[in-house]
Amino acid sequence: MQRKVANGTRQRGAAASAARLWAPLARFITWEANLGERAEAHGPAAHFAYEFVRFGVKQAWACLFGALMLALLIATFLFYPKGAALARYDFLVIAAVVIQVLMLAFRLETIEEAKVILIFHVVGTIMEIFKTSVGSWVYPEPSLLRIGGVPLFTGFMYAAIGSYIARCWRLFDFRFTRHPPVWALGLLSAAIYINFFAHHYIWDVRPVLFAAALILIGPCTIYYRIWKTHRHMPLLVGLVLVALFIWFAENIGTFTAAWAYPHQKHGWQIVGVGKLGSWFLLMLISYTLVAAINRPQPMRPRDDQDTEYLPR
């Protein structure tokens, strides 16, 4: 059973809530804490419902950048005028830049999150340039704002992954047991990135990379706080679930004709489940970048208090 917190403790928790990192959320901290206390007072069912909704709201906030980008893909597919003077891809580039600027201006995004987005934007764009040059996938529509065969909006799609992980880290107050050294994840990420290029010319070492990921990440448990108490799961399971949702998003992206794989040349078909492995490996690179910035903190008994703390 969870303990109720005294008003003073609740106020201290509100002052340290991760929500205060984003100005639009900060005004709701005390109101939301009182709502949670009332839900808990109404019994286990209300308590569960509150945590379930709170989890969904946190996930939605973490997905904000990616959700906006996906909404743009769908909206332009359905409503963007054919033959417009401004190509659809170029409109997507401009819209993505505007979203990025507005999120920073209205403090919907922190500077730390923006740094992760920028790094992964560059990492993703470089890989895109190579992959399109060897025919792994194509961007079939014309545009001016592009490098080679890559419209510049694509980097923002990769950046959305980094944004999601960085925001989740704060919102859910991540803690870990048996987390692998960040330097080891860095070496694995470097090998993953090199293999994305090299496997076109030499043996694909993805089986080795999957085995290395299993060895490094398999023993790790991630602790995440929805409200007062840390829940936990194997980190590997969490990362696989994120890769699964990225795969869902990719299917939406290809359905909107934003890009196409060779097997979709004559019409949309579902992206093969085998792509899940590629997304898992690519997401590991993003996770490593965020971990390097946030420095994974161990789970200690005193961390599981009744208030919500910012990552140290």
Disulfide bonds with the S-S distance in Angstrom:
none
